[in-house]
Amino acid sequence: MALTNLQVRDVETVLHPYTNQATVRETGTLILESGKGIHVTDVDGKSYIEGMSGLWCASLGYGNQELAETAYEQMKKLSFTHLFGGKSHDPAIELAEKLKEKAPVPISKVFFTSSGSEANDSQVKMIWYMNNALGRPQKKKIISRIKGYHGVTVASASLTGLPANHIDFDLPISGILHTSCPHYYRFGKDGETEEEFSSRMAQDLEDMILREGPDTVAAFIAEPVMGAGGVLVPPKDYFPKIMAVCNKYDVFMISDEVICGFGRLGEWFGSPALGYKPHSISIAKALTSAYMPVGAIMIPEDMYQATIVESKKVGTFGHGFTYSGHPVGAAVALKTLEIYEREKIIEKAAAKSPQFQAHLKALGDHPLVGEARGLGMVGAIEVVADKKTKKAFDPKSAVGARAVKIAEEEGLIVRAMGDSIGICPPLIITPEETDDLFDRLSRALDKTLDWATKEKLLGA
Ligand SMILES: Cc1ncc(COP(=O)(O)O)c(C=O)c1O
């Protein structure tokens, strides 16, 4: 189909993030115009269920009047001031206090960023900085995981364990290593129990630490549930075993809760839902329900003490963004947290998740679906060429992308991560809307199956 005038203007002017720059010139983009509740509407007036909350972020859905008014009022009152060199403002102070109160582990200070990538980049710098302050400059390596996602800035993209973020970007940088991925369906061995698998994952981490030298390994970073890697939920023994290894070798544990924070797994934070206690935490996305770009790292006392040591030595703590703690972003984040508390959004998300997960698991019976997996209010289905052997489709057939396109025709936005299709609706979704979402997804899968059968893509 020929591109509309707006689509042509779009591809001629905007370099789209995370987009195949060759094919988008032919397919054009889906141009959205408005949103209300869990729905968004495109420029032609077609409505969609936003089944991904945008990019795992719009937890309160669209068109929230209270958040819009909060931004407007703060813009009128004090549109900008910063936190550099002895300045501060009330929204940042209150937000930091609130986050400390909610944190699942003891937190000394909150450092604000504008995104998840900046948060994880700051984590890397803080680890290096802290270990210099502690007089152990050789303890700098950071271990992440294959298929982990931590963002796209230079250090964050290095932490990310996905080939597309490294190839020809000359990444990862040195000193960042990737250990094995706890996806039992794909990487579990024949006859291996989930517990044995978890032990093997922990052993892989320990072997890597010993190979590199424990005195050179500073930190381990992990998402509670891996998001962009395909919504990979580790077995229940995984994190306790991993934490035992981190603690044994004095490896600082960073929990990247950019997706899993603020109710996605049915609790305020993802780490307690997965049974571990990190040393520091990265947050973003649902912190403002994506009404403003705000991220943060929440750091422990010993990391904070390092900034005092270094400030005395260097004369300042030389890190910070213009928009660290932007007052409009901070005010909106505070209001978002107030709404989560007042409306019991997180408790309600926990109560809604059995219905969501039951729908998801039911899709596991579909002939195209190899695995349906999830936790809380996030999940994915992995489409496969052969259910029995778990044989994947040839990536060139782009079956996941095709299913997502067909879902779009059904009025549902979901996201393909290879052949895993992610579902992460706004937490305000009602039970009826959840039924509707899965009806649409189920129809899309049937149509994808018809197409894949016609194209002779199925079979062992
Ligand atoms: C777990 C995780 N960490 C970090 C990021 C990067 O956040 P941003 O895109 O805001 O830089 C993302 C983004 O999806 C994420 O899912």
The ligand as an SDF file (V2000), in Angstrom:
LIG
                    3D

 16 16  0  0  0  0  0  0  0  0999 V2000
   15.1060   -3.2360   32.1160 C   0  0  0  0  0  0  0  0  0  0  0  0
   15.4240   -2.0150   31.3250 C   0  0  0  0  0  0  0  0  0  0  0  0
   16.4710   -1.2610   31.6780 N   0  0  0  0  0  0  0  0  0  0  0  0
   16.8000   -0.1410   31.0210 C   0  0  0  0  0  0  0  0  0  0  0  0
   16.0420    0.2940   29.9610 C   0  0  0  0  0  0  0  0  0  0  0  0
   16.4390    1.5340   29.2240 C   0  0  0  0  0  0  0  0  0  0  0  0
   15.5540    2.5420   29.4930 O   0  0  0  0  0  0  0  0  0  0  0  0
   15.4220    3.7890   28.5040 P   0  0  0  0  0  0  0  0  0  0  0  0
   14.8810    3.2830   27.2180 O   0  0  0  0  0  0  0  0  0  0  0  0
   14.5010    4.7070   29.2610 O   0  0  0  0  0  0  0  0  0  0  0  0
   16.7800    4.3780   28.3550 O   0  0  0  0  0  0  0  0  0  0  0  0
   14.9210   -0.4390   29.5650 C   0  0  0  0  0  0  0  0  0  0  0  0
   14.0930   -0.0100   28.4320 C   0  0  0  0  0  0  0  0  0  0  0  0
   13.2400   -0.7060   27.9410 O   0  0  0  0  0  0  0  0  0  0  0  0
   14.6210   -1.6260   30.2560 C   0  0  0  0  0  0  0  0  0  0  0  0
   13.5800   -2.3890   29.8970 O   0  0  0  0  0  0  0  0  0  0  0  0
  1  2  1  0
  2  3  1  0
  2 15  2  0
  3  4  2  0
  4  5  1  0
  5  6  1  0
  5 12  2  0
  6  7  1  0
  7  8  1  0
  8  9  2  0
  8 10  1  0
  8 11  1  0
 12 13  1  0
 12 15  1  0
 13 14  2  0
 15 16  1  0
M  END
$$$$
